[in-house]
Amino acid sequence: MNEGKVFGNSIILKSDILQEERDIQIFLPTNYEENSKKYPVLYVIDAQRYFLNGIAFQQNLTWQEITPEFIVVGISTDAVKRRHLFYKESSKFIQFLEEELIPEINSKYKTLDERIYFGWEMAAGLGIEIFANRPTLFNGFLLASPTHISKDRLEMVSSMLKNNSKHELKLYSALGTVENWATESMYSLDSIFRTNPSKNIQWRYNLSDKENHYTTPLTTINEGLKLFFSDYGPIRFYSINEFLDFGGIESLKKHYQHRGKKYQISEEIHPDTKHYLLLQAHKENNFIIFQELVQEIDGKNFIKNYYRQARWFNRFSSFYFDNNKLEDALEILELGLDKFPYASILHFAKGNYFKTIGKIKDAKEWYKKAIQIARKNNEPEQEKYITELKEFYEIRNSYRKQ
């Protein structure tokens, strides 16, 4: 292998099977050299067109933790030769992948046993054959505008699904409605998947009236990667019932333990998931679940470290306050004030706390501090604070008149 620097590593692989040299491009994750982690690998066929797309989506999707970082391997192809290798001589190209390219990549780079195949047009049709005949070669298939879905390939897929494959595989395919040369064969393929459902195999087919033969790769890579790495991003529950149906806190812990082992990352529940759960319990006014969550996730310490705005401390303190848990409410307020000592909203909330327990003098002092901060920062809330403070004097004057 000869190494150069073109979008990462550009290497030349001499193939005995293909009887030629193949141009292979490698893009490595940020800080690849500085750690011992292993990475999933996305194999991009027709890299002369789509290698940069693989890189772009790797950069975009890892930024917000939609996917983990992964290696991108690009296999450049010849416009004429690909027509033979991806169909009539497909067994030869599959052998090249299985016996030469993938072993070489695994030996030279830090790879996980998580491989994704991307192919467009004839390369997507080839991906269907690989899925049916070599289900251990790749875990995921991203198939854009598949062509050459022959009767033989359809039968291969049908046979594989009927034999109840135990391999966990995910496939995403996109086709434009304008691609009338492929709609019939893809309808047949989709029907086979629908007729032979498998709990281990996820199939997503997007027949789109917005895409065409040359735009489907963008949709396919983006949506396909999100499908393949659907277990990676932080889980969000949109109701407490959804959380309980999932299995509650114990199932959530197991999910993140499995995720951590799989991707070599923390096995703790993701901080965003903790946030979503606390927020949902508050939205639904489910204080019992809120308390249980706080206990299970070391919630007060989490609140202290996670939130970067004073309003969240006020929000959770008020939730305790409304449920007559005054000591807990004060504890959250103190955590917030330590972090945001000049937040008027927290000073005002502490004034409310002292008002509730009957310490009027202390309450007035905290209201005054809130007003001073709000006035200095020209905050609209200052009128609310002033009104609250005036009520004390009005009450005092009414007592004097009596």
N, C-alpha and C positions, 0 to 999 in steps of 0.2 A: 504494500500500500504506500502510495506517495501522498504526502499531505501538503496542502497549501492553505491559503487563507482567503476564501471566497464565501461570505456569509457563514462564517464559522470554519469548519474544516471541509475542504473539497478534496475528496480522495478518489483514486482510481483503483477499482477492484478488478483483478484479472479473473475472469470466469472460465473455468474448464467446461462447464455445462453449456454455456452459451457460445463458447469459443470466441470470446471477444473481451475487450476491456469495457468496463462500465463506469461512468462518471457518477459518483455518489456524493451528496452533500450532507453535512451534519451541522445542526444548530444545537448548541448546548445551553442549558439553563444558566441564569445568572448565578455566580458564585459556585459553579459546578466544581471547580478545582479546589475550593476552600472547604469542602465538607465530604463526608463519606456516604452521603445518601445515595440511594439508587432511584432511578426515574423510569416512569412509563415511556414508551416510544411510539411516536406517530410516524408511520411509513407513508410517504407521499409518492405515488406513481405519477409519471409525467412532471418531474420536478422542474423542468425547464419552464413550465407554466405556473405550477401551483406551490412550489416550495416556499415562496415568500408569503403566500396565503397561510400556510401552516405556521410560519413564524409569527405573523401578525396576530392570528387568533391565540397563539400561545401567550404572547405578550398581553393581549387585551383581557383574556379570560382569567389569567393567573393574578392579574392586578387586584381584582375584587374577590379572590378566593372562590371563583366559580369552578375552576379546575386547579389541580396541582401543577407545578412546573413539570414539563416533559421534554424529552429529546425529540427533535424533528429530523428524520432521515429522508432525504430526497433521492429518488431514482430517476435520472433523466432517460428519455427514450427517443428513439429515432422514429420519425413520422411514418416511414414505410415499414420498418421491421416490427413496430408495435402491432400492426394489423395481423401479423402471423403469430407473434408470441402471445398475444392476449386472447387468441381464439383457437386456430388450428393447431398451434404448437404450445398451447397453454400449459400442458404438463411440464414442458421444458422450463418455462418461466417460473412456475410454481416450485419446481425442483431447485432452481437457482435461489429463490427466496429461502426455501427451507434448509438447504444444505450448504449454501455459501454465504449469502448476505446476512441473514439473521444471526447465524453462529459467529460471523465476523464482528458484527456490531456488539453482540453480547460479550465477546472476548476482549474487545478494545474499550468498551465504555461501561459505566455503572448503570446497568439496566434492571428494572423489575420485570417480572413475568407478566407484564401488562402491555400488550401490543395492539395498536390500532392501524387499520388499513384504510387508506383513502385512494379512491380511484374515480376517474371521470370517463364517461362514455364506454368504450370497449374495456378499459381498465376496471370500470364498475361492474361490467358483466363478468369479468374474470374474478372479481371479488365474490360474486355469488357462487362460482364454482369452488373457490377456496373455502368458503363458508361450509359448503355441503360436503366436500371431500377431505378437507384438512381443518377440522374445527378446533384443533389445538394450536394452530399456527398463529391466529390472531384472536383477541378477545372481543374486538369491536370492528365494525365495518361501516365506513362512511362512503356511500355510493351515490354519485351525482350523475344524473341522466344515463342510467344503465342502458346499454345496447347489447345485442347478441345474446339475449336471454333465450337460448334455444330450447327446443323440446327436451333434449338430453339434460340440460342444466336444470330445467324445471323438475324433471323426474328425480334428479340428484337431490334437490332440496326437499321434495316430497318424501323421498325415502328416508332422508336424514331425520326429518321431523317425526315421521311415523315410528321411527326406532327409539323415540324418546331420548334424545341426546341429553346427557347429564352435564354437558359443558355450559357454563354461564356465558352467554354471548349477547351482544347488543348490536343491532343494525339500524342505521338511519339512511333513508334514501329519499331524494327529491327529484321530481320530474316536472317540467313545464307542460301545461296542457297543449301548448303549440307544438310539442315534440310528438306529432301524431305517428311517427314511425316506430315509437317505443311504447305508446300507451297500452296497446293490446297485450304485449308480452308482460308489461309490468302489472297489468290488471290480473293476469294469470298468476304471476308470482305472489302478488298481494293476497289473492284468494287462497293460495296454498298455505300461507302463513295464518290466515284467519281460520281456515278449516282445520288446521293442526296446531292449535295453541300449545305452548309449552311454558311452564312456570320458570324455566331456566333461560328462555330466549325472549328478548324484547325486540320487537319489530315495529318501526315507525316509518310510515310511508306518507310523504307529502306531495300530493299532486296539486301543483300551484298554478293559478292563472296569472300570477305575477312574475314568474320566472321563465327563462328560456334556456336553450342549450348551453349558453355561455355564462349564465349567472347562477345556475344551480350549484356550482362548486362552493360559492360563498355561503349560501344557506346551509349546504350539507356539512361543511366543516364546522361552522358555528353551532348549529343545532345538534349535530352528531357528537361533538365533543361534550356538549352539555348533557346529552343523554348518557354517554359513556361514563362520565364522571359525576353522575347524579347523586352519588353517595358521598361526595366530597364537600360540597358547600354546606354552610351552617343551616340546620333545619329550622324552619319557621312554622309554627302552628297558628292557625287563624281562629282557633277556638279552644277552650279548655277541653271540651268533649273530644276534639280531634287529638289532643295530647293524650287523653286517657285511653282513647281507642288505639293509639299507637302502642300503648303498654305502660304509659306513665314514666316515672323517673328511672325505674330499673331498666326498661327497654331502651331508654335514651342513653343510659350509661353504657349498655352493651353495644349499641350502635357506634358510639364514639370510641370505645375500646377497639372494636373491629376496624374502624376507619384509621385509627392511629397506627395499628400494627400494619395495615395494608400499605399506607403511604409514608410510614416512618416519621410520624409527627405526633404531637401530643394526643394522649388518650383521654384527656379531660373533655367535658362537655364544652362546646365552643362558646366563648363569651357572648357572641351575638345571639345564640340560642337561649342562653340564660336571660339576656335582656328581653327577647321576644316573649318569653314565658312570664316573667315578672310583669311586663307591660300588659299582656293579655289578661292575667289574673286581675290586675287593677282595672282594666277596661270593663271586665265583666263583674266587677265588685265581688269577686270570689276571694274573700279574705282567708278562708280555710286553706285553699290551695296555695295562696300567696305565702302564708306562714310555713306550710310544708316545704315549699320551694326554697324559701330563705334558709331553712334548716338544712336541707339536702345539699345546697350549692354554696354554703357559707356565704349567704346572701348579703349580709351587711358588709363584709370585707369586699365582696364583689362590687357592691354599690359604691363603696369608697374608691376603688381603683378604676372602675370602668367608665364612670360618667364624667364628662368634661364640661357639663353645664349645670349651673346651680338649680335650674328648674326641676331636674330629676330628683334631687335631694328633697326639694319642697314637695314634689308629687308623692314620693313614697312616705315621707314623714306625715303628710296629710292623711294618707291612707291608714296609717297606724292611728293617727289622731282621731279620725272618724270612727274607728272601731274601738275607741276607748283604751288604746295601748299607749298611754302617755309617756312611759319611760322609753319605749322603743322609738316613739316619735321624736323625743328629745335626743336620743342617741344618733339618729339619722341626721337631725339638724346640726348637731355638733360635728359630725363627720363632714357635712357640707361646709360649715363655717371654717373648719380647718383648711379646707381646700379652696374655698372662695370667701375670704374674710371680708370682702367689700361687695357682697351680693345683697342688695336691699331686700330682695324677696325672702331671704333666709332670716334676716334681722326682723322683718315683719312677722314671719312665722314664729320666731321665738317669742316675740311680744304676745302673739296669740296664745302660745303655750302658757306663759306666766299669767295671762288674763284668765285662762281656764282654771288654773289651780289657785286663783285668788290673790296672787302677788301683784297687786295693781301698780305699785311703785316700779317694780322691775319691768312690768309690761310697758309702762309709759316710756321708760328709758330705751327699750329696744325699738319702740315705735319711732322715737325721736331719731335714733341712729339710722333707721330705715329711711326716714324723710330726708335726712342730711345727705345720705348717699344718693338717693333718687334725685334730689334737687341738683346735686353736683353733676350728675350724669344726664340731667334733663330727661328723666324717665317718666313716661306717662302715668305710671303707677303711683307717683307721689300724691296725687289727689286722693286716691283710695286710702293711703297711709294717713294723710292729714285728717280725713273724715273720721277714721277710726280713733285717732287721738282726741279729736274734738268731743267725741261721745263721752270720754272720761270726764272732761270738764263740765259738760252739760249735766251729767249724772251728779257730779259733786255739787254743782250750783243748785240743783233741784233739792238735794238733801238739806242744804243750808237754808233754803227758803222755808222748808218745813219746820 
